[in-house]
Amino acid sequence: VQLQACGGGLVQAGGSLRLSCAASGRTFSRYDMSWFRQAPGKERELVATVSWSGSSTYYVNSAKGRFTFSRDNAKSTVYLQMNSLKPEDTTVYYCAVRALDVWGQGTLVTVSS
């Protein structure tokens, strides 16, 4: 599996962005998918996970109620809808298949105050 993330950008506080992560490979639908983020000098943080079927999700407390993680297995793509963005959400976001230790290249989200 290879992952290609996109959708980051600059947005004002309170705005929205949708990150996408497209996977290549036929086994995409077998795996849970995750989004992580890592700010300079800080540890990588798990933001959200969606189960292989899309029926179950996990969010870090700071993302609950604001972010929605979904997947379209027919398109081999996952989406992270981020609403009510805050300046503290600013960092690089990475999609990943943790079970395979496969990571996308990262996409930068910048939220201005």
N, CA, C and O atoms as a GROMACS GRO file, in nm:
protein
  452
    1VAL      N    1   0.085  -0.120   0.000
    1VAL     CA    2   0.000   0.000   0.000
    1VAL      C    3   0.088   0.124   0.000
    1VAL      O    4   0.185   0.133   0.075
    2GLN      N    5   0.053   0.220  -0.085
    2GLN     CA    6   0.116   0.352  -0.082
    2GLN      C    7   0.007   0.455  -0.060
    2GLN      O    8  -0.106   0.439  -0.106
    3LEU      N    9   0.042   0.562   0.012
    3LEU     CA   10  -0.056   0.662   0.050
    3LEU      C   11  -0.017   0.799  -0.003
    3LEU      O   12   0.100   0.837   0.001
    4GLN      N   13  -0.115   0.874  -0.052
    4GLN     CA   14  -0.094   1.009  -0.103
    4GLN      C   15  -0.196   1.101  -0.037
    4GLN      O   16  -0.316   1.091  -0.062
    5ALA      N   17  -0.146   1.189   0.048
    5ALA     CA   18  -0.234   1.280   0.121
    5ALA      C   19  -0.239   1.416   0.054
    5ALA      O   20  -0.141   1.460  -0.006
    6CYS      N   21  -0.352   1.482   0.066
    6CYS     CA   22  -0.366   1.617   0.014
    6CYS      C   23  -0.480   1.686   0.087
    6CYS      O   24  -0.552   1.624   0.165
    7GLY      N   25  -0.496   1.813   0.060
    7GLY     CA   26  -0.607   1.888   0.115
    7GLY      C   27  -0.571   1.990   0.220
    7GLY      O   28  -0.657   2.066   0.264
    8GLY      N   29  -0.446   1.993   0.261
    8GLY     CA   30  -0.406   2.093   0.357
    8GLY      C   31  -0.406   2.232   0.297
    8GLY      O   32  -0.422   2.248   0.176
    9GLY      N   33  -0.389   2.331   0.382
    9GLY     CA   34  -0.385   2.467   0.334
    9GLY      C   35  -0.395   2.565   0.448
    9GLY      O   36  -0.380   2.529   0.565
   10LEU      N   37  -0.420   2.689   0.412
   10LEU     CA   38  -0.431   2.798   0.509
   10LEU      C   39  -0.578   2.835   0.525
   10LEU      O   40  -0.649   2.858   0.426
   11VAL      N   41  -0.623   2.840   0.648
   11VAL     CA   42  -0.761   2.874   0.675
   11VAL      C   43  -0.767   2.957   0.802
   11VAL      O   44  -0.681   2.945   0.890
   12GLN      N   45  -0.867   3.041   0.812
   12GLN     CA   46  -0.885   3.120   0.934
   12GLN      C   47  -0.948   3.035   1.044
   12GLN      O   48  -1.016   2.936   1.018
   13ALA      N   49  -0.923   3.075   1.166
   13ALA     CA   50  -0.984   3.005   1.279
   13ALA      C   51  -1.135   3.001   1.261
   13ALA      O   52  -1.198   3.100   1.223
   14GLY      N   53  -1.192   2.884   1.291
   14GLY     CA   54  -1.335   2.864   1.271
   14GLY      C   55  -1.370   2.808   1.135
   14GLY      O   56  -1.484   2.769   1.111
   15GLY      N   57  -1.273   2.804   1.046
   15GLY     CA   58  -1.297   2.752   0.912
   15GLY      C   59  -1.285   2.602   0.904
   15GLY      O   60  -1.270   2.533   1.005
   16SER      N   61  -1.293   2.552   0.781
   16SER     CA   62  -1.294   2.408   0.758
   16SER      C   63  -1.196   2.369   0.648
   16SER      O   64  -1.166   2.447   0.557
   17LEU      N   65  -1.147   2.247   0.659
   17LEU     CA   66  -1.067   2.185   0.555
   17LEU      C   67  -1.104   2.039   0.548
   17LEU      O   68  -1.147   1.980   0.647
   18ARG      N   69  -1.086   1.980   0.432
   18ARG     CA   70  -1.104   1.836   0.418
   18ARG      C   71  -0.975   1.775   0.365
   18ARG      O   72  -0.932   1.805   0.254
   19LEU      N   73  -0.915   1.691   0.445
   19LEU     CA   74  -0.797   1.619   0.401
   19LEU      C   75  -0.840   1.489   0.335
   19LEU      O   76  -0.937   1.425   0.376
   20SER      N   77  -0.767   1.453   0.232
   20SER     CA   78  -0.791   1.326   0.164
   20SER      C   79  -0.662   1.245   0.164
   20SER      O   80  -0.552   1.300   0.166
   21CYS      N   81  -0.678   1.116   0.161
   21CYS     CA   82  -0.562   1.027   0.152
   21CYS      C   83  -0.601   0.912   0.061
   21CYS      O   84  -0.686   0.829   0.095
   22ALA      N   85  -0.538   0.908  -0.054
   22ALA     CA   86  -0.566   0.804  -0.152
   22ALA      C   87  -0.463   0.693  -0.140
   22ALA      O   88  -0.343   0.719  -0.129
   23ALA      N   89  -0.511   0.572  -0.144
   23ALA     CA   90  -0.423   0.456  -0.130
   23ALA      C   91  -0.415   0.379  -0.261
   23ALA      O   92  -0.514   0.364  -0.332
   24SER      N   93  -0.299   0.331  -0.289
   24SER     CA   94  -0.283   0.239  -0.401
   24SER      C   95  -0.263   0.100  -0.345
   24SER      O   96  -0.214   0.084  -0.233
   25GLY      N   97  -0.300   0.001  -0.420
   25GLY     CA   98  -0.290  -0.135  -0.372
   25GLY      C   99  -0.427  -0.194  -0.348
   25GLY      O  100  -0.521  -0.123  -0.313
   26ARG      N  101  -0.436  -0.320  -0.365
   26ARG     CA  102  -0.566  -0.385  -0.359
   26ARG      C  103  -0.610  -0.420  -0.218
   26ARG      O  104  -0.724  -0.462  -0.198
   27THR      N  105  -0.521  -0.403  -0.119
   27THR     CA  106  -0.556  -0.446   0.016
   27THR      C  107  -0.605  -0.333   0.104
   27THR      O  108  -0.621  -0.352   0.225
   28PHE      N  109  -0.628  -0.216   0.047
   28PHE     CA  110  -0.666  -0.099   0.125
   28PHE      C  111  -0.783  -0.128   0.219
   28PHE      O  112  -0.779  -0.092   0.336
   29SER      N  113  -0.885  -0.193   0.167
   29SER     CA  114  -1.009  -0.211   0.243
   29SER      C  115  -0.994  -0.308   0.359
   29SER      O  116  -1.088  -0.322   0.438
   30ARG      N  117  -0.882  -0.372   0.372
   30ARG     CA  118  -0.862  -0.468   0.482
   30ARG      C  119  -0.813  -0.402   0.609
   30ARG      O  120  -0.813  -0.464   0.716
   31TYR      N  121  -0.771  -0.275   0.599
   31TYR     CA  122  -0.701  -0.215   0.712
   31TYR      C  123  -0.770  -0.092   0.770
   31TYR      O  124  -0.832  -0.012   0.699
   32ASP      N  125  -0.756  -0.081   0.901
   32ASP     CA  126  -0.790   0.045   0.966
   32ASP      C  127  -0.697   0.153   0.912
   32ASP      O  128  -0.582   0.127   0.878
   33MET      N  129  -0.748   0.274   0.905
   33MET     CA  130  -0.669   0.388   0.860
   33MET      C  131  -0.665   0.493   0.971
   33MET      O  132  -0.759   0.506   1.049
   34SER      N  133  -0.556   0.566   0.975
   34SER     CA  134  -0.541   0.666   1.080
   34SER      C  135  -0.484   0.797   1.023
   34SER      O  136  -0.417   0.799   0.920
   35TRP      N  137  -0.515   0.904   1.094
   35TRP     CA  138  -0.449   1.033   1.072
   35TRP      C  139  -0.370   1.066   1.198
   35TRP      O  140  -0.419   1.052   1.310
   36PHE      N  141  -0.248   1.111   1.176
   36PHE     CA  142  -0.163   1.159   1.283
   36PHE      C  143  -0.126   1.303   1.251
   36PHE      O  144  -0.144   1.350   1.138
   37ARG      N  145  -0.076   1.371   1.350
   37ARG     CA  146  -0.019   1.504   1.327
   37ARG      C  147   0.102   1.518   1.417
   37ARG      O  148   0.111   1.458   1.524
   38GLN      N  149   0.195   1.600   1.370
   38GLN     CA  150   0.316   1.622   1.446
   38GLN      C  151   0.365   1.764   1.427
   38GLN      O  152   0.399   1.804   1.315
   39ALA      N  153   0.369   1.838   1.533
   39ALA     CA  154   0.422   1.974   1.531
   39ALA      C  155   0.571   1.969   1.560
   39ALA      O  156   0.619   1.875   1.624
   40PRO      N  157   0.646   2.069   1.514
   40PRO     CA  158   0.790   2.072   1.538
   40PRO      C  159   0.823   2.063   1.687
   40PRO      O  160   0.768   2.138   1.768
   41GLY      N  161   0.911   1.972   1.721
   41GLY     CA  162   0.953   1.958   1.859
   41GLY      C  163   0.857   1.882   1.948
   41GLY      O  164   0.880   1.868   2.068
   42LYS      N  165   0.749   1.832   1.888
   42LYS     CA  166   0.651   1.758   1.968
   42LYS      C  167   0.639   1.615   1.917
   42LYS      O  168   0.678   1.582   1.804
   43GLU      N  169   0.586   1.532   2.002
   43GLU     CA  170   0.564   1.393   1.963
   43GLU      C  171   0.448   1.382   1.864
   43GLU      O  172   0.356   1.464   1.862
   44ARG      N  173   0.456   1.278   1.783
   44ARG     CA  174   0.348   1.251   1.691
   44ARG      C  175   0.221   1.216   1.769
   44ARG      O  176   0.227   1.143   1.868
   45GLU      N  177   0.110   1.268   1.726
   45GLU     CA  178  -0.017   1.249   1.796
   45GLU      C  179  -0.118   1.182   1.705
   45GLU      O  180  -0.137   1.223   1.590
   46LEU      N  181  -0.182   1.078   1.756
   46LEU     CA  182  -0.290   1.015   1.682
   46LEU      C  183  -0.412   1.104   1.688
   46LEU      O  184  -0.459   1.139   1.797
   47VAL      N  185  -0.464   1.142   1.574
   47VAL     CA  186  -0.580   1.231   1.568
   47VAL      C  187  -0.709   1.150   1.555
   47VAL      O  188  -0.806   1.176   1.626
   48ALA      N  189  -0.710   1.052   1.466
   48ALA     CA  190  -0.834   0.976   1.442
   48ALA      C  191  -0.800   0.845   1.373
   48ALA      O  192  -0.699   0.832   1.305
   49THR      N  193  -0.888   0.749   1.392
   49THR     CA  194  -0.878   0.619   1.327
   49THR      C  195  -1.016   0.579   1.278
   49THR      O  196  -1.117   0.605   1.345
   50VAL      N  197  -1.020   0.516   1.162
   50VAL     CA  198  -1.145   0.458   1.112
   50VAL      C  199  -1.120   0.311   1.085
   50VAL      O  200  -1.015   0.273   1.031
   51SER      N  201  -1.214   0.229   1.122
   51SER     CA  202  -1.199   0.085   1.103
   51SER      C  203  -1.204   0.050   0.954
   51SER      O  204  -1.244   0.132   0.871
   52TRP      N  205  -1.164  -0.072   0.922
   52TRP     CA  206  -1.157  -0.113   0.782
   52TRP      C  207  -1.291  -0.101   0.712
   52TRP      O  208  -1.297  -0.074   0.592
   53SER      N  209  -1.400  -0.121   0.787
   53SER     CA  210  -1.533  -0.115   0.727
   53SER      C  211  -1.591   0.026   0.729
   53SER      O  212  -1.690   0.054   0.661
   54GLY      N  213  -1.530   0.112   0.807
   54GLY     CA  214  -1.584   0.247   0.823
   54GLY      C  215  -1.689   0.257   0.931
   54GLY      O  216  -1.744   0.365   0.953
   55SER      N  217  -1.719   0.147   0.997
   55SER     CA  218  -1.828   0.146   1.095
   55SER      C  219  -1.787   0.197   1.232
   55SER      O  220  -1.872   0.226   1.315
   56SER      N  221  -1.658   0.207   1.255
   56SER     CA  222  -1.610   0.248   1.386
   56SER      C  223  -1.502   0.354   1.371
   56SER      O  224  -1.416   0.345   1.283
   57THR      N  225  -1.508   0.454   1.456
   57THR     CA  226  -1.408   0.561   1.452
   57THR      C  227  -1.359   0.593   1.592
   57THR      O  228  -1.427   0.569   1.692
   58TYR      N  229  -1.241   0.647   1.597
   58TYR     CA  230  -1.182   0.696   1.721
   58TYR      C  231  -1.130   0.837   1.694
   58TYR      O  232  -1.076   0.865   1.587
   59TYR      N  233  -1.146   0.926   1.793
   59TYR     CA  234  -1.092   1.061   1.782
   59TYR      C  235  -1.021   1.098   1.911
   59TYR      O  236  -1.066   1.062   2.020
   60VAL      N  237  -0.912   1.168   1.897
   60VAL     CA  238  -0.849   1.228   2.014
   60VAL      C  239  -0.946   1.331   2.071
   60VAL      O  240  -1.025   1.390   1.998
   61ASN      N  241  -0.940   1.352   2.200
   61ASN     CA  242  -1.038   1.439   2.266
   61ASN      C  243  -1.048   1.577   2.199
   61ASN      O  244  -1.157   1.632   2.186
   62SER      N  245  -0.936   1.632   2.158
   62SER     CA  246  -0.937   1.766   2.100
   62SER      C  247  -1.006   1.772   1.965
   62SER      O  248  -1.041   1.880   1.917
   63ALA      N  249  -1.026   1.656   1.902
   63ALA     CA  250  -1.090   1.651   1.770
   63ALA      C  251  -1.238   1.613   1.777
   63ALA      O  252  -1.312   1.633   1.681
   64LYS      N  253  -1.279   1.560   1.888
   64LYS     CA  254  -1.418   1.515   1.899
   64LYS      C  255  -1.515   1.630   1.879
   64LYS      O  256  -1.499   1.739   1.934
   65GLY      N  257  -1.616   1.603   1.799
   65GLY     CA  258  -1.717   1.704   1.771
   65GLY      C  259  -1.679   1.802   1.662
   65GLY      O  260  -1.763   1.879   1.615
   66ARG      N  261  -1.552   1.800   1.620
   66ARG     CA  262  -1.507   1.893   1.517
   66ARG      C  263  -1.461   1.820   1.390
   66ARG      O  264  -1.482   1.868   1.279
   67PHE      N  265  -1.398   1.705   1.408
   67PHE     CA  266  -1.344   1.629   1.295
   67PHE      C  267  -1.432   1.508   1.268
   67PHE      O  268  -1.489   1.449   1.360
   68THR      N  269  -1.441   1.472   1.140
   68THR     CA  270  -1.512   1.350   1.100
   68THR      C  271  -1.424   1.272   1.003
   68THR      O  272  -1.380   1.324   0.901
   69PHE      N  273  -1.400   1.148   1.038
   69PHE     CA  274  -1.314   1.061   0.958
   69PHE      C  275  -1.402   0.959   0.887
   69PHE      O  276  -1.480   0.889   0.950
   70SER      N  277  -1.389   0.952   0.756
   70SER     CA  278  -1.469   0.858   0.679
   70SER      C  279  -1.383   0.794   0.572
   70SER      O  280  -1.272   0.839   0.545
   71ARG      N  281  -1.434   0.691   0.512
   71ARG     CA  282  -1.360   0.623   0.406
   71ARG      C  283  -1.454   0.577   0.297
   71ARG      O  284  -1.572   0.551   0.320
   72ASP      N  285  -1.399   0.568   0.177
   72ASP     CA  286  -1.470   0.515   0.062
   72ASP      C  287  -1.382   0.404   0.006
   72ASP      O  288  -1.289   0.430  -0.069
   73ASN      N  289  -1.413   0.283   0.042
   73ASN     CA  290  -1.327   0.172   0.000
   73ASN      C  291  -1.331   0.150  -0.151
   73ASN      O  292  -1.235   0.100  -0.209
   74ALA      N  293  -1.440   0.188  -0.214
   74ALA     CA  294  -1.448   0.174  -0.360
   74ALA      C  295  -1.348   0.266  -0.429
   74ALA      O  296  -1.299   0.236  -0.538
   75LYS      N  297  -1.318   0.378  -0.365
   75LYS     CA  298  -1.222   0.474  -0.420
   75LYS      C  299  -1.086   0.465  -0.352
   75LYS      O  300  -0.994   0.540  -0.386
   76SER      N  301  -1.073   0.373  -0.257
   76SER     CA  302  -0.948   0.358  -0.182
   76SER      C  303  -0.901   0.490  -0.124
   76SER      O  304  -0.783   0.525  -0.130
   77THR      N  305  -0.994   0.562  -0.067
   77THR     CA  306  -0.965   0.696  -0.016
   77THR      C  307  -1.030   0.716   0.120
   77THR      O  308  -1.142   0.671   0.146
   78VAL      N  309  -0.956   0.784   0.206
   78VAL     CA  310  -1.013   0.827   0.333
   78VAL      C  311  -1.018   0.978   0.337
   78VAL      O  312  -0.942   1.046   0.268
   79TYR      N  313  -1.108   1.030   0.420
   79TYR     CA  314  -1.130   1.174   0.428
   79TYR      C  315  -1.133   1.215   0.576
   79TYR      O  316  -1.192   1.147   0.659
   80LEU      N  317  -1.069   1.326   0.604
   80LEU     CA  318  -1.079   1.384   0.737
   80LEU      C  319  -1.139   1.524   0.721
   80LEU      O  320  -1.071   1.618   0.680
   81GLN      N  321  -1.266   1.534   0.754
   81GLN     CA  322  -1.334   1.663   0.750
   81GLN      C  323  -1.306   1.735   0.882
   81GLN      O  324  -1.340   1.685   0.989
   82MET      N  325  -1.246   1.850   0.874
   82MET     CA  326  -1.207   1.926   0.992
   82MET      C  327  -1.283   2.057   0.994
   82MET      O  328  -1.264   2.143   0.908
   83ASN      N  329  -1.370   2.072   1.092
   83ASN     CA  330  -1.449   2.194   1.108
   83ASN      C  331  -1.407   2.268   1.235
   83ASN      O  332  -1.337   2.214   1.320
   84SER      N  333  -1.450   2.391   1.244
   84SER     CA  334  -1.420   2.474   1.363
   84SER      C  335  -1.272   2.467   1.396
   84SER      O  336  -1.234   2.445   1.511
   85LEU      N  337  -1.190   2.486   1.296
   85LEU     CA  338  -1.046   2.474   1.316
   85LEU      C  339  -0.993   2.583   1.409
   85LEU      O  340  -1.043   2.695   1.412
   86LYS      N  341  -0.891   2.544   1.484
   86LYS     CA  342  -0.829   2.632   1.581
   86LYS      C  343  -0.681   2.649   1.547
   86LYS      O  344  -0.623   2.562   1.482
   87PRO      N  345  -0.619   2.758   1.589
   87PRO     CA  346  -0.475   2.776   1.563
   87PRO      C  347  -0.392   2.658   1.613
   87PRO      O  348  -0.290   2.624   1.553
   88GLU      N  349  -0.433   2.597   1.722
   88GLU     CA  350  -0.357   2.484   1.775
   88GLU      C  351  -0.368   2.358   1.689
   88GLU      O  352  -0.298   2.260   1.715
   89ASP      N  353  -0.453   2.359   1.588
   89ASP     CA  354  -0.459   2.248   1.493
   89ASP      C  355  -0.350   2.261   1.385
   89ASP      O  356  -0.332   2.170   1.304
   90THR      N  357  -0.279   2.371   1.386
   90THR     CA  358  -0.174   2.395   1.287
   90THR      C  359  -0.060   2.297   1.302
   90THR      O  360   0.005   2.292   1.407
   91THR      N  361  -0.035   2.221   1.198
   91THR     CA  362   0.078   2.129   1.194
   91THR      C  363   0.068   2.046   1.065
   91THR      O  364  -0.020   2.068   0.983
   92VAL      N  365   0.158   1.952   1.050
   92VAL     CA  366   0.154   1.859   0.937
   92VAL      C  367   0.074   1.735   0.977
   92VAL      O  368   0.094   1.678   1.084
   93TYR      N  369  -0.016   1.696   0.888
   93TYR     CA  370  -0.101   1.581   0.911
   93TYR      C  371  -0.057   1.466   0.818
   93TYR      O  372  -0.028   1.487   0.700
   94TYR      N  373  -0.054   1.347   0.876
   94TYR     CA  374  -0.011   1.228   0.802
   94TYR      C  375  -0.119   1.121   0.808
   94TYR      O  376  -0.172   1.093   0.916
   95CYS      N  377  -0.151   1.062   0.695
   95CYS     CA  378  -0.236   0.944   0.699
   95CYS      C  379  -0.145   0.821   0.708
   95CYS      O  380  -0.030   0.823   0.665
   96ALA      N  381  -0.200   0.716   0.763
   96ALA     CA  382  -0.116   0.599   0.787
   96ALA      C  383  -0.198   0.472   0.797
   96ALA      O  384  -0.315   0.473   0.837
   97VAL      N  385  -0.135   0.363   0.760
   97VAL     CA  386  -0.185   0.230   0.789
   97VAL      C  387  -0.092   0.176   0.896
   97VAL      O  388   0.017   0.127   0.866
   98ARG      N  389  -0.133   0.184   1.019
   98ARG     CA  390  -0.043   0.149   1.129
   98ARG      C  391  -0.004   0.002   1.125
   98ARG      O  392   0.108  -0.034   1.160
   99ALA      N  393  -0.097  -0.081   1.083
   99ALA     CA  394  -0.069  -0.226   1.081
   99ALA      C  395   0.046  -0.260   0.988
   99ALA      O  396   0.115  -0.360   1.007
  100LEU      N  397   0.066  -0.175   0.885
  100LEU     CA  398   0.171  -0.201   0.787
  100LEU      C  399   0.288  -0.104   0.803
  100LEU      O  400   0.387  -0.113   0.730
  101ASP      N  401   0.275  -0.011   0.899
  101ASP     CA  402   0.374   0.096   0.916
  101ASP      C  403   0.397   0.168   0.784
  101ASP      O  404   0.511   0.193   0.744
  102VAL      N  405   0.288   0.201   0.717
  102VAL     CA  406   0.294   0.275   0.591
  102VAL      C  407   0.238   0.414   0.615
  102VAL      O  408   0.132   0.430   0.676
  103TRP      N  409   0.310   0.516   0.566
  103TRP     CA  410   0.274   0.656   0.593
  103TRP      C  411   0.267   0.735   0.465
  103TRP      O  412   0.344   0.713   0.372
  104GLY      N  413   0.174   0.829   0.462
  104GLY     CA  414   0.170   0.924   0.353
  104GLY      C  415   0.276   1.031   0.374
  104GLY      O  416   0.347   1.030   0.474
  105GLN      N  417   0.285   1.123   0.279
  105GLN     CA  418   0.393   1.222   0.282
  105GLN      C  419   0.363   1.342   0.370
  105GLN      O  420   0.453   1.423   0.395
  106GLY      N  421   0.244   1.355   0.419
  106GLY     CA  422   0.210   1.467   0.504
  106GLY      C  423   0.152   1.583   0.427
  106GLY      O  424   0.192   1.610   0.314
  107THR      N  425   0.058   1.650   0.488
  107THR     CA  426  -0.001   1.770   0.429
  107THR      C  427  -0.014   1.875   0.539
  107THR      O  428  -0.060   1.845   0.650
  108LEU      N  429   0.026   1.997   0.508
  108LEU     CA  430   0.034   2.103   0.608
  108LEU      C  431  -0.098   2.175   0.623
  108LEU      O  432  -0.157   2.221   0.525
  109VAL      N  433  -0.143   2.184   0.746
  109VAL     CA  434  -0.262   2.261   0.781
  109VAL      C  435  -0.218   2.381   0.865
  109VAL      O  436  -0.149   2.365   0.966
  110THR      N  437  -0.258   2.499   0.821
  110THR     CA  438  -0.224   2.621   0.893
  110THR      C  439  -0.353   2.696   0.923
  110THR      O  440  -0.429   2.731   0.833
  111VAL      N  441  -0.376   2.721   1.051
  111VAL     CA  442  -0.496   2.791   1.094
  111VAL      C  443  -0.454   2.924   1.155
  111VAL      O  444  -0.383   2.928   1.255
  112SER      N  445  -0.497   3.031   1.094
  112SER     CA  446  -0.460   3.164   1.142
  112SER      C  447  -0.564   3.215   1.241
  112SER      O  448  -0.683   3.186   1.230
  113SER      N  449  -0.516   3.292   1.336
  113SER     CA  450  -0.606   3.344   1.440
  113SER      C  451  -0.665   3.478   1.398
  113SER      O  452  -0.743   3.537   1.473
   0.00000   0.00000   0.00000
